[in-house]
Amino acid sequence: MDTYDVIVVGGGHAGAEAAHAAARLGARTLLLTMSLDKIGAMSCNPAVGGVGKGQIVREIDALGGLMGRIADQTAVHFRMLNTSKGPAVWSPRCQSDRHEYSLALREALENTPNLFFRQDAAVDLLTAPEAQPAGASGAGGKRVVGIVTRSGMEIRAGAVILTTGTFLGGTIHVGNQQRSGGRDGEAAAGRLTAALTRLGFETGRLKTGTPPRLDGRTIDWDACTPQPSDPHPRPFSFMSDELPHEPLACYITHTSQAVHAILREGFEESPMYAGRIQGRGPRYCPSIEDKIDRFASKTSHQLFLEPEGRRTHEVYVNGFSTSLPEEVQTRALRLIPGLERAHVLRPGYAIEYDYVPPHQIYRSMETKLARGLYLAGQINGTTGYEEAAAQGLMAGINAARDTGARGADVASGGMTNEHASGVSLPGDLASGGPLVLGRDQAYIGVLVDDLVAKGTDEPYRMFTSRAEHRILLRQDNADGRLTPLGYALGLATRERLDRMNARAEAAALLADRITSTSVTPASANPYLESVGTAPLAEPTRLNRIALRPEVTLLDLLRASGEADLIPEAPGLEPITERVETEMKYAGYLERERDAADRMQDLERWRVPDGFDFTAVTSISHEAREKLTRVRPETLGQASRVSGVSPADVQSLMVLLRRFRGPASPASGDGASHSVSPPEATA
């Protein structure tokens, strides 16, 4: 019987990051996938990043994950979104070459020590009684100790991570036709849901979809509006020093009332409107039939024609996701400008699949009902490659740490979690606890906390608006926030840490230089007048001029002849932007840090395992019901559960203080505040 430290089931974006992270931390890891040729396949749009999502990719990269580097290597089109707004919501996005992305990701995984592969499917979970008392990591009294494969093998492991994507009970719908499948042309994973149900897990159904793909040779590109790549693209990875040359353009076209009329003709055969699809679809990425139904007053919807790669003519019609009959799809497409002669390579389809409502996992990604079992990706109710990859990264780190592979830096010869640089793991992590990122540390922390505390009954997608501390969680400072932690864990390399430190030192040096350097009216005024701001009357320090909203620091330095003040720094991103943001938003940043510190006071109150919320009659009935279902780990997490009021939180704090003792909860020592479950009502 084969034995590993960690088994990862599924080779998508969650599975790839989970397997890479676990192996990098020294765990003997098996990646089990139904097709070795489909590792990292981009089932839907071959794009990475977007609003909120781009921040996640940069955080994955900062910790030492793969997605950012692979996206940079295989990109065909780059855009920084939201640049007309403040830097807190700037979000990188790229269009990748679908085929090259999968190949590059597989190559990176195959070059990862401790990582093994097998082409097979998991059909059942092996369990054993949990030797430890039911507690924070497994209230169900069971431990998952391995899997059974479709070929009949039993494979044992200290931890199992399920990253099943849309394959768990997947059903594909096109008009009246439906068939079992986890992706077009691939079989579904039908038996794992039963294994989860036997363990006591609640499961549900969700739905997502994809648009038709067209032959680019049959598109009239002159009838569409080109959307070129950014002239000076920004990479996702802090390790990238160059990006692919000769980007490809995307194009924009639009639907019309005539298109909508054709689509409405197919509603009777739509599996969604006929009731054949029971799962809820993504609110923020609706199908085209959803759009024309929900926004009936709109006469047109924008569509993006996006290339799938450099060596193919296949084009993705972003904005036209549909499960209508293929004949209806084709007729409607040929009424769209530029698509009159378009040849459909593959029709759009909807896919319905099983998921596990995420209130049943901890923020470590381990399940509450079975120790050693971790869930990541769409099985937790999310949508998107980026959200999946982030969860996979967290699950891989924590599964490896749970099995004893803590802090081994494979690339640097097995250094411990405190390296020569003095970077070490904080408190709970140093003592062997799981990695849990806070909402003030990373979008990844917001994502996981939202899933666990709030749950979801529709595919969850990340947006910048979900992060209350988004001015702290910018895409440009992800390395400073997370790379020291990734290095201390053993996931990020020393080279990555050195580059982060070099950029930080360059930023500090530039800030000092512009604070001590003045420019004359003659050198600065032509630029200032060109951007519509008041000219100088006397020599003025550069840092004061840079505070003006109309001024861009890099342009100011170049126009005034002071570009030599910019120190060299590794990477392609201008160091001036980080310095400028820190200066212009200094007041906001200070307030956000204060707010984050106040929230940490609640996060330090640990809710004990097995706490009986039903016995606390001083909180509302709804709060008791919701808290019993979610079982939050901290008072801060309890405060974010839907239906829990500030008054409920205060009542819980009084009760926890009574059972914990008189010491202050915000002592600042970082210690957990643990109490016994109440035996009487508060």
Secondary structure, DSSP 8 states (H G I E B T S, - for coil): -EEEEEEEE--SHHHHHHHHHHHHTT--EEEEES-GGGTT---S-SEEE-TTHHHHHHHHHHHT-SHHHHHHHHEEEEEEETTTS-GGG-EEEEEE-HHHHHHHHHHHHHTSTTEEEEE--EEEEEEEE-SS-S-TT-TTSEEEEEEEETTS-EEEEEEEEE--TT-BT-EEEETTEEEE-SBTTB--B-SHHHHHHHTT---EEEEEEE--EEEGGGS-GGGSEEE---SS---S-TT-S---SS---EEEEE--HHHHHHHHHTGGG-TTTTT---SB--TTS--HHHHHHHTTT-S--EEEEEE--TT--EEEEET----S-HHHHHHHHTTSTT-TT--EEE--EEEEEEE--GGGB-TTSBBSSEETEEE-SGGGTB-SHHHHHHHHHHHHHHHHHHTT--S-BGGGTSB-SS-TT-----HHHHTT------TTT-HHHHHHHHHHHH--SS-B---GGG-TTTTTS-GGGHHHHHHHHHHHHT-S-HHHHHHHHHHHHHHHHHHHHHHH-EE-HHHHHHHHHHTT----SS-EEHHHHHTSTT--HHHHHHHTT-GGGS---SSSS-HHHHHHHHHHTHHHHHHHHHHHHHHHHHHTBB--TT--GGG-TTS-HHHHHHHHHH--SBHHHHHTSTT--HHHHHHHHHHHHHHH-SS-TT-SS---B-----SS--
